[in-house]
Amino acid sequence: MLDAKYRDLWERSLPAKMLYQLAIYAVSGIGDKTVTILYPTLSDNPTTAKIDINDPVPCGNIASVILQPVNLEKVAELVCGDLGELMGYVMKIIR
């Protein structure tokens, strides 16, 4: 499952209410129990982050939330260039 936010989570922290929303999506049982949030950034070196949601009783991972940056400058550059490169970047993001 994919979700998108308009807040640069590389520059500003992930609010608890957003994490709660994404955690509910992840544990809902839809798909592979992983939710990816896409967020815009202008940073040159953002990295993907993963938050595991664990069940405290059996101590196991029950779902995950992935924070996936989308570099807007790179997207703008690729939109004006080779469509294949743009598709490759998009596919890498939504893997």
N, C-alpha and C positions, 0 to 999 in steps of 0.2 A: 504494500500500500504506500502511496506517495501523498505527501501533504506539502504545501508551500506556504511560506511566510514572507513578509516584506520587511523583516527586521534582520540586520546584519548580525548574526549570532557569533561571528568571529570578533566583532568589535564590542558587542553588548551581550550580556549574559542571557541565557535561556530562562524566561520567567517560569515559576513553578506551575502556573495555570496552563502554559503551553506543554510542559513536560507531562502534566497530568492528562491532558487531552490525548497526547500521543501515546502514553502508556495504556490508556483505555482502548485506543484503536489496536495497539499491538496485542494485548491479551484477549481481545474479542474473539480470536480464533479464525479471523479471516486471513487467508493466505498462509504464509510461513511464519506468522507471529513476529514479523519484523516490519516496522514502519520507518520510512525514510522521509525526513523533512528537508526540503530544498530551501535554501535561503540565499539571497543575493549578497555579494561582497565585492569590494574593490581591492581587497588585499591581494598581494602577489603570491603569498605562500600560505593560504589557509589549508588546513588538513581536515579530513573526515574524522568525526568522533563517534564513538559507539557507547550507548548507555544500556547496560544489561539490567533487566528486571528479574529479580530473583524471588522465589517462593521461600519465605523464612523457615517453613517447617521442614521440608525435605532438602532445603539448601540447594535448590537447582534453578538454573536459568529457565524462565518461562516465556520470555519475550525480549525483544531488543528495539531500541530506538536509535536510528542512525541520523546524525547531523551532517548533511552533505552541502558544502558550499558550492555556489555557482558564480564563477568569476564573470561579472557583467562586461568588463572590458574585453575579455577573451571572446565572449559570445558576440559582442558587437564587431570585433575584428573578423570572426569566422563567418558572420552573416554576410559580410561584404566580399568574402572570398570563396573558397572551394566548399561546395555543399557537402562533399564527402567528409571533409575535416570536421564540419559542424555536426554531422550525423555521428561521427566517431566520438566527439566530445559529449554529445547528449547521451549516447549509449553507455559511455563510461560512467556518467553521472547516475543514470537510472538502473544500471546493472541489476 
